[in-house]
Amino acid sequence: MLAEKLMQDDAKNIVPAVLDAAKAGDMTAARLILDRISPVRRGRPVYLELPSVKTAADISAAMATLITAMASGDVTPDEAATAASVLELRRKALETEELEQRLQALEKGRDR
């Protein structure tokens, strides 16, 4: 926290100095500025034609499509793992929704 405070106090002087150094050809200063303005992107957009995911069966179909895309080289194993984790989150959401509906049905039946 102390280091952050010290940097904040001197930021008005440091930023112009780094900008001037970059303009003068200091590649380290230029890299520092560019890394802050436009950081290196992690990952890339992945375009897959996945089926609509509204049921557990749909998730199974989407996973099969994802595995096929990975096997054919359309997506990397890391990209497939990331997409699979998103599908797993969707599966959990569907499971929670289904449990809530079952609980509500049970409570309605008990109220009768």
C-alpha positions in Angstrom: 0.0 0.0 0.0 2.9 2.3 0.8 4.4 1.7 -2.7 1.0 2.5 -4.3 0.8 5.7 -2.3 4.3 6.8 -3.3 3.5 6.0 -7.0 0.3 8.0 -6.9 2.1 11.0 -5.4 4.6 11.0 -8.2 2.3 9.9 -11.0 2.0 13.4 -12.4 5.8 13.4 -12.9 6.3 9.8 -13.9 3.8 9.5 -16.7 5.1 12.4 -18.8 8.7 11.1 -18.3 7.8 7.6 -19.5 5.9 9.1 -22.5 8.8 11.3 -23.3 11.2 8.3 -23.1 9.0 6.3 -25.4 8.8 9.1 -27.9 12.6 9.3 -27.8 12.9 5.7 -28.8 13.1 3.9 -25.4 11.5 0.6 -26.3 11.0 -0.5 -22.7 9.0 2.7 -22.0 7.1 2.2 -25.3 6.3 -1.5 -24.3 5.2 -0.4 -20.9 2.8 2.2 -22.4 1.5 -0.2 -25.1 0.9 -3.0 -22.5 -1.3 -0.6 -20.5 -3.2 0.9 -23.5 -3.7 -2.4 -25.4 -2.9 -5.4 -23.3 -2.2 -8.8 -24.9 -5.4 -10.6 -25.4 -5.9 -13.9 -23.7 -7.6 -16.4 -25.9 -9.4 -15.7 -29.1 -13.0 -15.7 -30.1 -14.2 -19.2 -30.8 -17.1 -19.7 -33.2 -19.0 -23.0 -32.9 -22.4 -24.0 -34.1 -23.7 -25.4 -30.8 -27.3 -26.6 -30.4 -29.6 -24.6 -28.1 -28.8 -25.6 -24.5 -32.1 -25.8 -22.6 -32.0 -29.4 -21.2 -29.4 -31.9 -20.0 -29.7 -33.7 -23.3 -28.9 -30.5 -25.1 -25.7 -30.1 -23.0 -24.7 -33.6 -24.0 -25.2 -32.7 -27.7 -23.3 -29.5 -27.3 -20.4 -31.4 -25.6 -20.4 -33.9 -28.5 -20.1 -31.0 -30.9 -17.3 -29.4 -28.9 -15.4 -32.7 -28.8 -15.8 -33.1 -32.5 -14.5 -29.6 -33.1 -11.5 -30.3 -30.9 -10.7 -33.6 -32.6 -10.8 -31.9 -36.0 -8.6 -29.1 -34.9 -11.2 -26.3 -35.2 -10.5 -25.5 -31.5 -7.5 -26.2 -29.3 -7.8 -28.5 -26.2 -7.5 -25.3 -24.0 -10.3 -23.6 -25.9 -12.5 -26.8 -25.7 -11.8 -27.0 -21.9 -12.9 -23.3 -21.5 -16.1 -23.9 -23.6 -16.8 -27.1 -21.6 -16.6 -25.2 -18.4 -19.2 -22.7 -19.7 -21.4 -25.6 -20.6 -20.9 -27.1 -17.1 -22.0 -23.8 -15.6 -25.1 -24.0 -17.8 -25.8 -27.6 -16.7 -25.6 -26.5 -13.0 -28.0 -23.6 -13.7 -30.4 -26.0 -15.4 -30.1 -28.4 -12.5 -30.8 -25.7 -9.9 -33.8 -24.5 -11.9 -35.2 -28.0 -12.1 -34.7 -28.6 -8.4 -36.5 -25.3 -7.6 -39.4 -26.4 -9.8 -39.6 -29.8 -8.1 -39.5 -28.1 -4.7 -42.3 -25.7 -5.6 -44.4 -28.7 -6.9 -43.9 -30.5 -3.7 -44.8 -27.5 -1.6 -48.0 -27.0 -3.7 -48.9 -30.6 -3.1 -48.4 -30.3 0.6 -50.6 -27.2 0.7 -53.6 -29.1 -0.6 
